Amino acid sequence: MSAATIVVAWWYPNTALCAALGWTSLVFFCSTLSAPGRSLRRMYVAGILTYAGGFYWLYSTIREFGGFPFVAALPIFLLFVCGSAVQFLIWAFSFKSLPRWCEKWGLRCALSWLVAHHFWIKIFPWDFGHTQIAFTPFAQVAGVVGVTGVTCIMMWVTEAFCNRRAVSSLAKTLAVGSLLASCGYGVWIEDHLKAQTYPALSTVMIQGNVSMQRKHDMTFFTVNREQYLKTSALVSNKDSLIIWPESTITEFIPASIPHASQTSLLPF
């Protein structure tokens, strides 16, 4: 049930159902982590189901866009699923290894998730906090603590009540208080932003009609970018936001470049 609820949440993003299932999945995961016995095996299976159900589309991407035959695409997809699911093993192992004071404060779930989240490779970064997009008063706090902070608050509240006998009353109060404070901040920031006045901004989406083969052909990288630049010049003005597809710029851009004007690879 833990894997099924988070997978279904991903299928309906930015909905109340997604937000509700995000919390529900954490209830199931927290119960599984706290249960005695084979929690490692259960969590690994849950991880496999989570990645297989949530990233099922990756198989088609590997086969159709990657050009791999079935006999190669399926093993690659399974390798991705089984490898990514190791994150859940780390989550379960860390949960069992944390000191007792973490249980008293209801922080075992959140702290062990931070370990698994930041010490295992993620090709497609995701977090439980992403399910709360439709819960806008709560989601606004991501601007302060990030989506990881949203996830930790969710896990703190969930563990405080799933393991209520082990968690102290003070910890429960603080956990609920953090959720209420986050929602209060979200309501305030939404009202604050609505009261502001902003200049009109025209938004333009550019589609260069570049084929998949040409998009990945290195000999056309510069030609493709020039095509987008010329099309954008026809519609751009001072107060316009121009949106390109994610694969328009295919060259490697060092992370150390702080601004687009500091490299010739990026149009400015």
C-alpha positions as CSV (number, residue, x, y, z in Angstrom):
1,M,0.0,0.0,0.0
2,S,2.9,2.4,0.7
3,A,4.2,2.1,-2.8
4,A,0.8,2.1,-4.4
5,T,-0.3,5.3,-2.7
6,I,2.8,7.3,-3.7
7,V,2.7,6.0,-7.3
8,V,-1.0,6.9,-7.7
9,A,-0.1,10.4,-6.3
10,W,2.4,10.8,-9.1
11,W,-0.2,9.9,-11.6
12,Y,-2.4,12.8,-10.5
13,P,0.0,15.7,-9.9
14,N,-1.2,19.1,-8.6
15,T,-4.5,17.7,-7.3
16,A,-6.1,17.4,-3.9
17,L,-5.9,13.6,-4.4
18,C,-2.1,13.8,-4.9
19,A,-1.7,15.9,-1.7
20,A,-3.8,13.5,0.3
21,L,-2.0,10.4,-1.0
22,G,1.3,12.0,-0.3
23,W,0.4,12.0,3.4
24,T,-1.2,8.6,3.2
25,S,1.9,7.0,1.7
26,L,4.0,8.3,4.6
27,V,1.7,6.7,7.1
28,F,2.2,3.4,5.4
29,F,5.9,3.9,5.0
30,C,6.3,4.9,8.7
31,S,4.3,1.9,9.8
32,T,6.5,-0.4,7.7
33,L,9.7,1.1,9.0
34,S,8.6,0.8,12.6
35,A,7.3,-2.8,12.3
36,P,9.6,-5.5,13.7
37,G,11.0,-8.2,11.4
38,R,11.9,-8.0,7.7
39,S,11.5,-4.2,7.2
40,L,14.6,-4.1,4.9
41,R,13.1,-6.6,2.5
42,R,9.7,-5.0,2.6
43,M,11.2,-1.5,2.0
44,Y,13.3,-2.7,-0.9
45,V,10.2,-4.3,-2.5
46,A,8.3,-1.1,-1.9
47,G,11.1,0.8,-3.5
48,I,11.1,-1.4,-6.6
49,L,7.3,-1.0,-6.9
50,T,7.6,2.7,-6.4
51,Y,10.1,3.2,-9.2
52,A,8.5,0.7,-11.5
53,G,5.1,2.3,-11.2
54,G,6.2,5.9,-11.0
55,F,8.8,5.8,-13.8
56,Y,7.0,3.2,-16.1
57,W,7.3,5.7,-19.0
58,L,11.1,5.4,-18.9
59,Y,11.0,2.1,-20.7
60,S,9.3,3.7,-23.7
61,T,11.8,6.5,-23.6
62,I,14.7,4.0,-23.6
63,R,13.3,2.0,-26.4
64,E,11.7,4.6,-28.7
65,F,14.0,7.7,-28.2
66,G,17.1,5.8,-27.2
67,G,16.8,3.4,-30.1
68,F,17.4,0.3,-28.0
69,P,15.7,-3.1,-28.9
70,F,13.4,-4.8,-26.4
71,V,16.2,-7.2,-25.3
72,A,18.3,-4.2,-24.2
73,A,15.6,-1.7,-23.2
74,L,14.0,-4.0,-20.6
75,P,17.2,-4.9,-18.7
76,I,18.2,-1.2,-18.7
77,F,14.9,-0.2,-17.2
78,L,15.0,-3.0,-14.6
79,L,18.6,-2.0,-13.7
80,F,17.3,1.6,-13.1
81,V,14.4,0.4,-11.0
82,C,16.4,-2.1,-8.8
83,G,19.3,0.3,-8.5
84,S,17.2,3.3,-7.5
85,A,15.3,1.1,-5.0
86,V,18.5,0.8,-2.9
87,Q,17.6,4.2,-1.6
88,F,14.7,2.6,0.3
89,L,17.1,0.0,1.8
90,I,19.3,2.8,3.0
91,W,16.2,4.5,4.4
92,A,15.2,1.4,6.4
93,F,18.7,0.6,7.6
94,S,19.3,4.2,8.7
95,F,15.9,4.2,10.5
96,K,16.9,1.2,12.6
97,S,20.4,2.6,13.3
98,L,19.5,6.0,14.7
99,P,19.8,6.6,18.4
100,R,16.9,6.3,20.8
101,W,16.5,10.1,21.3
102,C,15.4,10.4,17.6
103,E,12.5,8.1,18.4
104,K,11.5,10.2,21.4
105,W,11.4,13.3,19.2
106,G,9.7,11.6,16.3
107,L,12.6,12.3,13.9
108,R,13.7,8.9,12.9
109,C,11.7,8.8,9.7
110,A,12.8,12.3,8.6
111,L,16.5,12.0,9.5
112,S,16.9,8.5,7.9
113,W,15.2,9.8,4.8
114,L,17.7,12.7,4.6
115,V,20.5,10.1,4.7
116,A,19.0,8.0,2.0
117,H,17.9,11.0,-0.1
118,H,21.4,12.6,-0.1
119,F,23.7,9.6,-0.2
120,W,22.3,7.7,-3.0
121,I,22.2,8.5,-6.7
122,K,19.0,9.8,-8.2
123,I,18.7,10.2,-11.9
124,F,15.3,11.8,-11.5
125,P,15.2,13.8,-8.3
126,W,11.9,13.5,-6.4
127,D,10.6,14.0,-2.9
128,F,7.4,13.3,-0.9
129,G,7.1,17.1,-0.6
130,H,6.4,17.4,-4.3
131,T,2.9,15.9,-3.7
132,Q,1.8,19.0,-1.8
133,I,1.7,21.4,-4.8
134,A,-2.1,21.6,-4.6
135,F,-1.9,22.2,-0.8
136,T,-0.8,25.7,-1.6
137,P,-0.7,27.2,2.0
138,F,1.7,24.4,3.0
139,A,3.6,24.3,-0.2
140,Q,4.7,28.0,0.1
141,V,7.1,27.2,2.8
142,A,9.3,25.4,0.2
143,G,10.5,28.9,-0.7
144,V,12.2,29.0,2.7
145,V,13.1,25.4,3.5
146,G,13.0,23.8,0.1
147,V,11.0,20.7,-0.9
148,T,13.2,18.6,1.4
149,G,12.0,20.8,4.3
150,V,8.4,20.2,3.3
151,T,9.1,16.4,3.3
152,C,10.7,16.5,6.7
153,I,7.8,18.4,8.2
154,M,5.4,15.8,6.7
155,M,7.5,12.9,8.1
156,W,7.8,14.6,11.5
157,V,4.0,15.0,11.8
158,T,3.4,11.5,10.5
159,E,5.8,9.7,12.8
160,A,4.6,11.8,15.8
161,F,1.2,10.2,15.5
162,C,1.9,6.8,14.0
163,N,4.3,6.1,16.9
164,R,2.5,8.2,19.4
165,R,3.3,6.0,22.3
166,A,7.1,6.4,21.8
167,V,7.0,10.1,20.8
168,S,6.9,12.6,23.6
169,S,4.0,15.0,24.0
170,L,6.4,18.0,23.4
171,A,7.6,16.5,20.1
172,K,4.0,16.0,19.0
173,T,3.2,19.6,19.8
174,L,6.3,20.9,18.0
175,A,5.5,18.8,15.0
176,V,2.0,20.0,14.7
177,G,3.2,23.5,15.4
178,S,5.7,23.4,12.5
179,L,2.9,22.3,10.2
180,L,0.5,25.1,11.4
181,A,3.3,27.7,11.2
182,S,4.1,26.6,7.7
183,C,0.5,26.9,6.6
184,G,0.3,30.3,8.4
185,Y,3.3,31.5,6.5
186,G,1.8,30.2,3.3
187,V,-1.4,32.1,3.8
188,W,0.5,35.3,4.6
189,I,2.9,35.0,1.6
190,E,0.0,34.3,-0.8
191,D,-1.9,37.3,0.4
192,H,1.2,39.4,0.2
193,L,1.9,38.4,-3.4
194,K,-1.7,39.0,-4.5
195,A,-1.5,42.5,-3.1
196,Q,1.5,43.3,-5.2
197,T,1.3,44.9,-8.7
198,Y,3.5,43.6,-11.5
199,P,4.0,44.7,-15.1
200,A,2.3,42.8,-17.8
201,L,4.4,40.0,-19.2
202,S,3.8,38.3,-22.5
203,T,4.8,34.6,-22.6
204,V,5.8,32.9,-25.8
205,M,6.6,29.2,-26.3
206,I,8.9,28.4,-29.2
207,Q,8.8,25.1,-31.1
208,G,11.5,24.7,-33.6
209,N,10.1,21.6,-35.3
210,V,13.4,19.8,-35.0
211,S,13.3,16.1,-35.5
212,M,14.5,13.7,-32.8
213,Q,17.3,12.4,-35.0
214,R,18.5,15.9,-35.8
215,K,18.2,17.0,-32.2
216,H,20.7,14.4,-31.1
217,D,23.0,14.8,-34.1
218,M,26.1,16.8,-32.9
219,T,26.6,18.3,-36.4
220,F,23.3,20.2,-36.0
221,F,23.7,21.5,-32.5
222,T,24.6,25.0,-33.6
223,V,22.1,25.0,-36.5
224,N,19.3,24.0,-34.1
225,R,20.1,26.7,-31.6
226,E,20.3,29.4,-34.4
227,Q,16.9,28.3,-35.6
228,Y,15.4,28.9,-32.1
229,L,17.2,32.3,-31.9
230,K,15.9,33.5,-35.2
231,T,12.3,32.4,-34.3
232,S,12.5,34.0,-30.9
233,A,13.8,37.3,-32.4
234,L,10.6,37.6,-34.4
235,V,8.3,37.6,-31.3
236,S,10.5,39.0,-28.5
237,N,10.1,42.4,-26.9
238,K,11.2,44.1,-23.7
239,D,8.6,42.5,-21.4
240,S,8.4,39.0,-22.8
241,L,9.2,35.5,-21.4
242,I,10.4,33.1,-24.1
243,I,10.3,29.4,-23.3
244,W,12.4,26.9,-25.2
245,P,12.3,23.0,-25.0
246,E,14.7,21.6,-22.5
247,S,16.9,20.0,-25.2
248,T,17.5,23.1,-27.3
249,I,20.9,23.7,-25.8
250,T,22.7,20.3,-25.9
251,E,26.3,21.4,-25.2
252,F,27.8,20.8,-21.7
253,I,27.4,24.0,-19.6
254,P,29.7,24.1,-16.5
255,A,27.8,24.5,-13.2
256,S,30.3,27.2,-12.2
257,I,28.8,29.7,-14.7
258,P,26.6,32.0,-12.6
259,H,25.0,34.0,-15.5
260,A,24.0,33.4,-19.1
261,S,26.1,36.4,-20.3
262,Q,29.3,34.7,-19.2
263,T,29.3,32.0,-21.8
264,S,28.9,31.9,-25.5
265,L,26.9,28.7,-25.3
266,L,23.9,30.5,-23.9
267,P,22.0,33.2,-25.8
268,F,21.8,36.5,-23.9
